[in-house]
């Protein structure tokens, strides 16, 4: 396996995690102020696209979406998918 592919994948995960974390915080702030909210589907798709670390962190830091079981499920599935992809890239 080419190391560049793994580096690109790692950078992708970092960027998606930052975006996901920011949107969790934004959505929590909007929930408090009763403003426009980030659709739950967007948060799910971001997690599945690689933003799962930001999703986990956003839940803890902002105490957001912690009571919704489907968010936990999506984050767990996303984590497992991306651990598998990472393993596959490393083992090549």
VMD Tcl script that draws the C-alpha trace (Angstrom):
set ca {
  {0.00 0.00 0.00}
  {1.14 3.48 -0.79}
  {1.64 5.53 2.39}
  {0.22 8.61 0.64}
  {-3.22 7.02 0.47}
  {-3.26 6.40 4.22}
  {-2.09 9.98 4.87}
  {-4.83 11.36 2.59}
  {-7.38 9.19 4.40}
  {-6.13 10.38 7.81}
  {-6.31 14.03 6.72}
  {-9.84 13.40 5.41}
  {-10.90 11.95 8.77}
  {-9.42 14.91 10.62}
  {-11.15 17.46 8.40}
  {-14.50 15.67 8.54}
  {-14.17 15.38 12.31}
  {-13.54 19.10 12.67}
  {-16.58 19.93 10.54}
  {-18.75 17.44 12.45}
  {-17.58 18.73 15.84}
  {-18.30 22.34 14.84}
  {-21.77 21.42 13.57}
  {-22.59 19.56 16.80}
  {-21.68 22.73 18.72}
  {-23.59 24.94 16.31}
  {-26.67 22.73 16.53}
  {-26.54 22.71 20.32}
  {-26.32 26.51 20.41}
  {-29.23 26.78 17.98}
  {-31.26 24.32 20.06}
  {-30.80 26.55 23.10}
  {-31.81 29.66 21.15}
  {-34.62 27.97 19.25}
  {-33.06 28.82 15.91}
  {-32.55 26.95 12.65}
  {-31.14 23.50 13.41}
  {-28.77 21.23 11.56}
  {-30.84 18.31 10.23}
  {-30.09 15.06 12.04}
  {-29.48 13.36 8.69}
  {-26.61 15.77 8.02}
  {-24.95 14.84 11.31}
  {-25.42 11.14 10.50}
  {-23.96 11.47 7.00}
  {-20.99 13.44 8.31}
  {-20.27 10.68 10.82}
  {-20.53 8.03 8.11}
  {-18.29 10.07 5.80}
  {-15.51 10.02 8.39}
  {-16.49 12.61 10.97}
  {-17.25 10.04 13.66}
  {-14.43 11.19 16.03}
  {-15.85 14.72 15.87}
  {-19.31 13.30 16.51}
  {-18.16 11.42 19.61}
  {-16.29 14.50 20.84}
  {-19.21 16.82 20.07}
  {-21.60 14.64 22.04}
  {-19.33 14.77 25.08}
  {-18.17 18.39 24.93}
  {-21.56 19.90 24.10}
  {-23.66 17.22 25.82}
  {-25.64 17.05 22.60}
  {-27.64 14.15 21.13}
  {-26.67 11.93 24.07}
  {-30.24 10.75 24.68}
  {-30.84 9.69 21.09}
  {-30.00 6.04 20.66}
  {-29.83 6.20 16.89}
  {-26.96 8.70 17.12}
  {-25.02 6.21 19.22}
  {-25.80 3.48 16.70}
  {-24.66 5.59 13.72}
  {-21.47 6.62 15.49}
  {-20.69 3.01 16.41}
  {-21.31 1.79 12.87}
  {-19.22 4.66 11.47}
  {-16.39 3.87 13.86}
  {-16.39 0.21 12.86}
  {-16.53 1.03 9.15}
  {-13.61 3.41 9.33}
  {-11.54 1.14 11.57}
  {-12.05 -1.49 8.87}
  {-11.07 0.90 6.09}
  {-7.99 1.99 8.03}
  {-6.99 -1.62 8.63}
  {-7.54 -2.43 4.96}
  {-5.39 0.53 3.90}
  {-2.60 -0.41 6.28}
  {-2.61 -4.09 5.36}
  {-3.03 -3.21 1.70}
}
mol new
graphics top color blue
foreach p $ca { graphics top sphere $p radius 0.5 }
foreach p [lrange $ca 0 end-1] q [lrange $ca 1 end] { graphics top cylinder $p $q radius 0.2 }
display resetview
